[in-house]
């Protein structure tokens, strides 16, 4: 928990007065939002686009000025978490169920800053099941098409019921094993009718802030 808090707070240091930022979803991004709220109360003037209803509620409670992505030209910076990060900064995201909005926001931002604890660093993506957001209509058919990529999958459930995203869709958690070419898999999945988006974020992150259990922080910069 300490590592997550420290990374979230460190990432907030990239925010400058007057920026329009994206705020991610998840346990590590939570601390970044809390820190941004503190900075706003200290006089920082920003606007923010949340990536989920959960983050919107938290940010509003922190006094952060929220705007719709549709109402701005783009974002200066986005802070978000990840479920896995490989050495090339490819990510798997979506463990929290907000992958579609997270990817839309990430695509609109000039700089994507990812905050993780050390357990999320991997040599290859794939140990964490890849979330794929699908339409409820005939999701079983979409599942069969996805499994032709030599993966197994399960419909995500919460409290015994099928989990429904903020967009009214379902999520299939797909086990591909080791993913050798994240970008290729991402593109191929998104070609399938019924697939809305997938949790591979390839070639999008620029900075990864890593928190370690001993309390130190490492900042990895793609440049």
C-alpha positions, 0 to 999 in steps of 0.5 A: 500500500505504501508503494502505491501511495508513493508512486501516485504522489510522485506522478502528481509532480508532473502536473503543472498549473493550467493543465487539462489532465486525465485521471485514471482508475484503480488502487494506485491511481486512487492515490494520485487523485487524492494528491491532485485534490490536495494540490488543488486545495493548495491553489493548483488550477487544472481541469480533469477528465476522469476515466470512470464513474468511480474516479469521477466521484472521488475527484469531485469529492476532492474538489477537482474541476471535472470536464468532458473529453468531448469539450476539450481539444486534448489532454496535457497529461494522464496518470493511470495505473496498469496490471502489467508493464513490460520493458518496452512500456507495453501495458495490460490494463482493465483489471478495474473494468475501465479499459475502454474509457482509459484507452480513449483518454490515453489516446487523447493525451500528450503524455501518459504517466503510468504508476505501478508497484514493483509487482506489475513489472514483467518481462512479457505480458500475459500472466495477467489475463487480458481483459477484452470489452465486448457487447452483451449482444451474443457475447458467447459468439464473440467469445468463441471468435476470440478463443480462435486466437488460441486462448481461453476466456471467462466472462467477468463476474462480480457478486455472482452476476456478470460484471457490467462496465460503465459503458454497459458492456461485458468483459472477457478475461482472456488467457493468452499465455505469454504475449510475444507481439502485443500490438499485433494481438491488440489490432487483431482482437479489435477487428472482431465484431462484438469486440469494443476494445481490449486491455493492451496499451501498446506504444502509449506510455511515456513514463512509468513510476515504480514504487518498491516495497522498501519505500524507494521510487524509480522513474522510467522514461521511454526517452 
